[in-house]
Amino acid sequence: MENGLWNGRLLIAAEIARDYQLEKEIRKASGYKELRCPDPECKHPILRYCHGDKKDAFFAHLNNESCDYAAFDRSNTQIIRNIRKIIYEHFKSIGYEVYPEVKVLDHHYTHLLFNMEDGDMVAVEIGTQRISANRMDNLTDEYRKKNIAVKWIVIADAEISVRE
């Protein structure tokens, strides 16, 4: 998971990993079980912060049996995580107000949410060829009801034909 809460403050794992002093504080808070899941409906909100030599920084539940955010995180492949991270870091570096892994729909997390200068919001959804057209249509309709534009990035192997 990319997001966590500490003392009411939203934390982004990739940003913590860049600041040694902050990471040290977050590791201590993790040890004291002070980190929380940002999903307000999570039944077991205690998180731990993880960052080692082999994996990028992330948050993980101590118990994730009933959390929309944990379910979202399990459904993401490594390529989706990498693409989300690259897009997030690029747009953040050029001044966009962008947030990774945000819950704006019921029981669903958005990969990236942009708050545009004019006040509009744009959701970016990243999927693989396994996402059905029906699911894409349903999510697009849900975003439309909330007056949020949505852009889709679908990662697929061009050599494999997909049928529904």
N, C-alpha and C positions, 0 to 999 in steps of 0.2 A: 504494500500500500504506500502511496506517495504522501498522504496527508495524515497528520495527527494533531492533537490538541495538548497544550501544556499551559496551565493557569489561564485558560480561556483564549490563548493565542494560537492561531492556525500555524502549524509548522509544515514545511515542505522538505521532505527527506533530502532531495538533491541539493537544496540550498544549505541545509545544515552541514552536509558533508564538505562544503567549501570553506567553512569557518571553524578552525580548530577549537577555539575557546567555546563557541556555541555548542559544537559537537560534544565537547567534554561535559558541559552542563546537561545536555540532553541525555547523555549516557548515564549520568548520575540520577536524573529524574526517572529514567527508565528503570534503573535498579531499585528505586524507591516506589515504583509502580504509580507514578504521577502522570504518565502519558495516557491520553484517552482517545477513543475513536471519535471522529467528527460526526458520525451518523447518529442523529438524535434518537433513533429507534433501536439502536444496538443494545442487546440484552447483557452482553459481557464486554464493556467498553475498555478494559485495561489493555494497553498496547505496550510493546517493547520496541526499542529502536535497534536496528541491526545495520552494521556496516563493517565489511571485512575486506580482505584482499581480492576475493573472487567475485563478489557481488556488489552492485551499487547499493547505496543506502536505501533503506526501506523501513516501514513500520509493519508490525505483525501483531495480531491478537494473541493473547495468552489462551483464550478460548473463543473460537469464532463460529460456533454452531448456529447462531441466529443473528446474522448481520448482513444487511444488503451490501455494504461496502466490501466485506470479506468475500461474498459471492461474486461480486463484480471483479475483484482482484484475481480470484481463481480462474475466471473465464478469460483473462487476458493472457495471450501468448507472449513470449519474450520479444518477438518482432513487433507486436503492438506496443509493448512498453518502450522499446527502443525508438520507434517512430514518434510516439507521444512525447518522449523526452526531447528528441531532436527538435520537433516543432515548438514545444514549450520554450526551450532554451533560446531558440532563434528569435521568436517573437518577443519574448521577455527582454532579450538583449537590445532590441531596436525600439523599445519603449511601449510596447502594447501592454495593456492590463489583461493578463491571461492567467487562468487558474486551472491546475490539473485536477482531474477526478473530483468533480463537484456534483452534488445531488440536487438537481433542480426538478426532476420528475419523481413521482412516487415509485419507490422500490427500484430506482435506476440511477446509475452514476454516468455522468457525461465525461468523456475522456478529456476534453478541453473546453473551457468556457471563456469567451472573449467579452469584455465589457468595452464597447466601442465609445469613442469620444462623443458621439451624438446621443448616447444613452441606450442605444440598442444593444442587445446581446446576441452573440453568435455561438452556437454549440458546434463542436467538431466531434463527430463520432467516427471511430476507427473500428473496422471489422475485417473479417476474413471471408472467403467464399462460402463459409458455413452459415453466415447470416442469411436468413430468408428474406425475400422481397416483402413478404407479409410483415415480418418483424420491423423492417426498415420503414414501411408505410405506417405502421402503428406508432413507432417512435416519432416519425416526422409529424404525424397528426397531433401527438401529445405536445411536442414543442410548439406547433402552430397555435394550439389552444392557450399556451402561455406567452404567445407573441415573441417567441425566440426563433430566429432563423437557424437552420441546421445545415451543415455541410458534411458530406460523407466521404470517407477515405476507405476504400475496400481493397484489401491486399489479397491478391490471388495469383495463382500460377496460371499464366496465359495458355499453357499447354494442356490444362485440364478443363474439360467442358463441364459446366454446372447446369444441372436440371432441377426443376422444382416440380 
